[in-house]
Amino acid sequence: MRALSLVCSLNPSPTPSSSQHLAEQVMGELRDLGVEGEIVRVADHDIKPGVEIDMGEGDAWPRLREKMLAADILLVATPIWLGHPSSICQRVLERLDAELSETDGQGRLLTYGKVAAAAVVGNEDGAHKVSADLFQGLNDLGFSLAPGAVTYWVGEAQQGTDYQDLDRTPEAVASTTRTLAVNAVHLAKQLSSHPYPAG
């Protein structure tokens, strides 16, 4: 099994990123379950605005799309900005919108059979709202969601501590991350052996 994590930090590499840090923890749990994975910092790539598979010269999305199509599990990691997913995360969802026009020989979306999950970090409340936004969008686009499909951390309101700066991972976050990984792999295996029927 393969997993792809799209980290939607506003900062390109090598700037430290709490979203990247949490994504690495999720991918570590997946690796312990025998899942190969790759983490991509989306800000490192020129993802053109639009809702097509390929927006023309210089567009880096087609290469990321190939990685997504090769993966069984897609993890979207985003910070909270003004109570919403990052603008880069929104762009990822907009580019994934093109998948609504792509089907296999039986009329199923190519994303059917793929499991999605979310990782959310921020220094304000809003993780449930952000994950709800992601869940709705990803499910509309054909991805399946296992129980406990989000892991998150939010710091104290109006304070400046970042997740990546914590001395240790809170047990609640670590436990939630493990649950996300276990359930996502279980569902991905089920869908691999028992695909959705043709529409």
C-alpha positions as CSV (number, residue, x, y, z in Angstrom):
1,M,0.0,0.0,0.0
2,R,1.1,3.6,-0.7
3,A,0.2,6.9,1.0
4,L,0.7,10.4,-0.2
5,S,0.7,13.4,2.2
6,L,0.1,16.9,0.7
7,V,1.3,19.4,3.2
8,C,-0.4,22.7,2.7
9,S,1.7,25.0,4.8
10,L,2.0,28.5,3.3
11,N,5.8,28.2,3.7
12,P,8.0,26.4,1.2
13,S,10.8,24.1,2.3
14,P,13.0,24.2,4.3
15,T,11.0,26.5,6.5
16,P,9.9,24.6,9.6
17,S,6.2,23.7,9.5
18,S,3.9,22.4,12.2
19,S,1.7,20.9,9.4
20,Q,4.7,19.0,8.1
21,H,5.6,17.9,11.6
22,L,2.2,16.4,12.2
23,A,2.1,14.8,8.7
24,E,5.5,13.2,9.4
25,Q,4.0,11.7,12.5
26,V,1.0,10.3,10.6
27,M,3.3,8.9,7.9
28,G,5.4,7.3,10.6
29,E,2.4,5.5,12.0
30,L,1.4,4.4,8.5
31,R,5.0,3.2,7.9
32,D,4.8,1.0,11.0
33,L,1.7,-0.6,9.4
34,G,3.6,-1.5,6.3
35,V,2.5,1.5,4.1
36,E,5.1,3.2,1.9
37,G,4.7,6.9,1.7
38,E,5.8,10.3,0.5
39,I,5.3,13.8,1.8
40,V,5.1,16.7,-0.6
41,R,5.2,20.3,0.5
42,V,2.8,21.8,-2.0
43,A,4.3,25.3,-1.6
44,D,7.5,23.9,-3.2
45,H,5.6,23.4,-6.5
46,D,4.0,25.8,-9.0
47,I,0.3,24.7,-8.7
48,K,-1.6,26.9,-11.1
49,P,-5.1,28.1,-10.1
50,G,-8.0,26.4,-11.8
51,V,-10.1,23.3,-11.9
52,E,-8.6,21.3,-14.8
53,I,-6.2,18.4,-14.7
54,D,-3.5,20.4,-16.5
55,M,-3.6,24.2,-16.5
56,G,-0.8,24.5,-19.1
57,E,2.8,25.4,-19.2
58,G,4.7,25.3,-15.9
59,D,1.8,23.7,-14.0
60,A,3.2,21.2,-11.5
61,W,-0.2,19.7,-10.6
62,P,-0.1,16.9,-13.2
63,R,2.9,15.4,-11.5
64,L,1.3,15.6,-8.1
65,R,-1.9,14.1,-9.6
66,E,0.1,11.1,-10.8
67,K,1.4,10.6,-7.2
68,M,-2.2,10.9,-5.9
69,L,-3.5,8.3,-8.4
70,A,-0.7,5.9,-7.4
71,A,-1.6,6.2,-3.7
72,D,-4.2,4.2,-1.7
73,I,-4.3,6.8,1.1
74,L,-4.2,10.6,0.7
75,L,-3.4,12.7,3.8
76,V,-4.1,16.4,3.5
77,A,-2.2,18.4,6.2
78,T,-3.1,22.1,6.7
79,P,-2.7,24.9,9.2
80,I,-5.7,26.9,10.3
81,W,-5.8,30.5,8.9
82,L,-8.6,32.8,10.0
83,G,-10.6,29.7,10.9
84,H,-10.2,28.1,7.5
85,P,-7.9,25.7,5.7
86,S,-4.9,27.4,4.2
87,S,-5.3,29.0,0.7
88,I,-2.9,26.3,-0.6
89,C,-5.2,23.6,0.8
90,Q,-8.1,25.2,-0.9
91,R,-6.2,25.2,-4.2
92,V,-5.5,21.5,-3.8
93,L,-9.2,20.8,-3.4
94,E,-9.9,23.0,-6.4
95,R,-7.5,21.1,-8.6
96,L,-8.9,17.8,-7.3
97,D,-12.2,19.0,-8.6
98,A,-11.1,17.9,-12.1
99,E,-11.4,14.3,-10.9
100,L,-15.2,14.6,-11.1
101,S,-14.8,14.3,-14.9
102,E,-12.5,11.3,-14.8
103,T,-13.9,7.8,-14.7
104,D,-12.8,4.2,-15.2
105,G,-14.3,1.8,-17.7
106,Q,-17.3,1.1,-15.3
107,G,-18.1,4.8,-14.8
108,R,-16.6,5.1,-11.4
109,L,-14.4,8.1,-10.3
110,L,-10.7,7.3,-10.3
111,T,-10.7,8.4,-6.7
112,Y,-13.1,5.6,-5.7
113,G,-11.3,3.1,-3.6
114,K,-8.9,5.7,-2.2
115,V,-9.0,6.7,1.5
116,A,-8.5,10.3,2.6
117,A,-7.6,11.7,6.0
118,A,-6.7,15.1,7.4
119,A,-4.1,16.6,9.8
120,V,-4.8,20.1,11.1
121,V,-2.7,22.4,13.3
122,G,-3.2,25.9,14.5
123,N,-3.0,28.4,17.4
124,E,-6.7,29.0,17.5
125,D,-9.9,27.0,17.7
126,G,-11.2,25.6,14.5
127,A,-9.9,22.1,13.9
128,H,-13.4,20.6,13.7
129,K,-14.6,23.2,11.3
130,V,-11.5,22.8,9.1
131,S,-11.7,19.0,9.1
132,A,-15.4,19.3,8.3
133,D,-14.6,21.4,5.2
134,L,-12.0,18.9,4.1
135,F,-14.2,15.9,4.7
136,Q,-17.0,17.4,2.7
137,G,-14.8,18.3,-0.2
138,L,-12.8,15.1,-0.3
139,N,-15.9,12.9,0.0
140,D,-17.6,14.9,-2.8
141,L,-14.5,14.1,-4.9
142,G,-14.8,10.4,-4.4
143,F,-12.5,9.7,-1.5
144,S,-13.7,7.5,1.4
145,L,-13.2,8.4,5.0
146,A,-12.6,6.0,7.8
147,P,-13.8,6.6,11.4
148,G,-11.4,9.0,13.1
149,A,-10.1,10.4,9.8
150,V,-8.5,13.5,11.4
151,T,-5.7,14.2,13.8
152,Y,-5.2,17.7,15.1
153,W,-3.6,20.0,17.6
154,V,-4.6,23.6,18.4
155,G,-2.7,25.7,20.9
156,E,-4.1,28.0,23.5
157,A,-6.0,31.0,22.0
158,Q,-4.1,34.2,21.5
159,Q,-0.8,32.5,22.3
160,G,2.2,31.9,20.0
161,T,3.3,28.2,20.7
162,D,3.5,26.1,17.5
163,Y,3.0,22.4,17.5
164,Q,6.5,21.8,16.1
165,D,7.9,23.6,19.2
166,L,6.3,21.3,21.8
167,D,8.8,19.3,24.0
168,R,6.7,16.2,23.4
169,T,3.7,15.1,21.5
170,P,0.5,15.2,23.7
171,E,-0.8,11.7,24.3
172,A,-4.2,12.7,23.0
173,V,-2.7,13.7,19.7
174,A,-0.5,10.6,19.5
175,S,-3.4,8.3,20.2
176,T,-5.6,10.1,17.6
177,T,-2.8,9.9,15.1
178,R,-2.5,6.1,15.6
179,T,-6.2,5.6,15.3
180,L,-6.3,7.6,12.0
181,A,-3.5,5.4,10.6
182,V,-5.0,2.1,11.7
183,N,-8.5,2.9,10.5
184,A,-7.3,4.4,7.2
185,V,-5.2,1.3,6.4
186,H,-8.0,-1.0,7.4
187,L,-10.4,0.8,5.1
188,A,-7.9,1.0,2.2
189,K,-7.4,-2.8,2.4
190,Q,-11.1,-3.4,2.4
191,L,-11.6,-1.2,-0.7
192,S,-8.7,-2.8,-2.4
193,S,-10.2,-6.3,-2.1
194,H,-13.8,-5.2,-2.4
195,P,-14.1,-2.2,-4.8
196,Y,-17.2,-0.1,-5.0
197,P,-19.7,-1.4,-7.6
198,A,-20.3,0.4,-10.9
199,G,-22.8,3.2,-10.7
